[in-house]
Amino acid sequence: MRRLFMVVESKSVSLHTHREGEIVDITSKVQAILERGNLSDGVAFLFVPGSTGALTTIEYEPGLLTDFPALLDRLIPREIPYEHEKHWHDGNGHSHVRASMIGPDLFVPFEKRHLMLGTWQQIVFVELDVRPRDRTVLVQLMGE
């Protein structure tokens, strides 16, 4: 009987964002981590610590870079009252709600040290806070 042991390698991607709604393509940074690692096949788990940033995949092209923030404005407007504002008065109640809807994590499988993304699919970080931020995306590679 062959026993498999899962190996975990942990790295991170550092980002500096400039504005609310900024969408940053981090695909090449995650691929570079994978290429420098010791694993051939498995899954990359990405997680952003914090409650006003999110991770997803998107076709990183100008139309969607406009459409996605516009959709968030329609679904979760800045202008309506948020209970968060009553306590903190920091102007980002909508940011927290948006981040919770998109989510802080993402799994992407990889094979032979290549992310298994679709042809037009990129991994993106979405800045949802109302001010520039220094961000870290944690990347854990799990596999063999």
N, C-alpha and C positions, 0 to 999 in steps of 0.2 A: 504494500500500500504506500503510495506517494503522499507525503504530507506537504501541504502548502502553507507557507508562512507569509502573511501579508507584511510588506515593508511600507513604512510611512516616512516620507521626506517632507519637511516643512520649510517653506520660503515665504517671501512677501514681495509685493509690488508697492512702491511708494509713489504717490501722486500729489500734485498741488493743483487744486481747482481754483477757478477764477470767478465763477458766477453760478447762480441757481439755474438749473436746467442744463448745465453742461454735461455732455455725453462724451466719455473718453474711451477710445478703443484700446483695450489692454491685451488683445489677442496675441500680438507678437511678443509681449513681455511674458505672458504665461507659456507660450510655446518655447521661448528661450530658456525658461526655468526647466521645462520638461527635457529639452535637449541637453542641458548641463547635468541633469540628474542621472540616477543609476537605474531607473525603472524603464521597462520597455512597454508593458501593457498594464492598464489599470484605469483608474479614474482620478481626475483632478477635482478636488473640492475647494471652492473659493468662498471666502467669507469676509464681509466688511464689518469690522467692529464700529459701533455707533448707530444712532437711530435716525439719521437724516441722509444716509447714502444707500444706494441699492445696486444690485447686479442683475443683468439679464443678457440676452442675446438679441441682436438686431442686425439688419443689413445696414452697415454703416455708410449711408449715402445721404447727400444733402436734403432730399425730400423727407426722408424719415427722421433726420436730425431736427427738422422743423415740425413734422407731424406729431412726433411722440410728446414733446413738451406741450404742444397745443392741446393734445388730448388730455394730458394731466390738468391743464388749466380748465378745461371744460368739466372734467369729472370731479376734481377736487380743487375748487377755486381758492385763491388767496384771500379774497375779499369777504368771505363769510366768517361769522364768529366761530372761534374754536375755544373750548374750555381750557386748553393748554395755555392760551394767551392770558387768561384771567390770573393764573398763578405766576407765570414766568415773564410775561411781557417782552418776549424776544422776537416776535414777528414770524415764528416758524412753525406754528401749529399745523398748517397745511403740509409742511415738509415732513413732519413725523407721520402723518396719515398717508402721504404718498409713498414714503419709504416702506411703510408696513404693507401696503398693497403690492408693491413690486417685489420686495423681499431682499434680505441681506446675503443670500447665498445662491450657489449654482454648482451643479455637478456636470463635468464634461468628461466623457470617456476618452481614452487615448490608446492607440495601438501602434507598435513599432515606433514609439517616441513621437507620434503625431496626434494632435488633437483631432477628434473625429467630428468636426463641424461640417455643416452644409456648405456648399459652394459660396453662398452669399451671406453666411452667418458669422458674425464676429461677437466676441465677448466684450461687454461694455460695462463701465462704472457710470452710474447716473448720480450727479450731484444734485441734491434736493434742498440743501440748506440755503439760507438767504445771504450767505457771505462766503468769501473764499475760505478754503479749508485745506489743511494737509491731511491726506488720507493714506491709510495702509490697507491693502487687500491681502489677506492671508491666503496662501496657496498650499494645500497639502496634497501631495501625490501619494496615492495608495495603490499598491499592486505588486507586480513582480518583474 
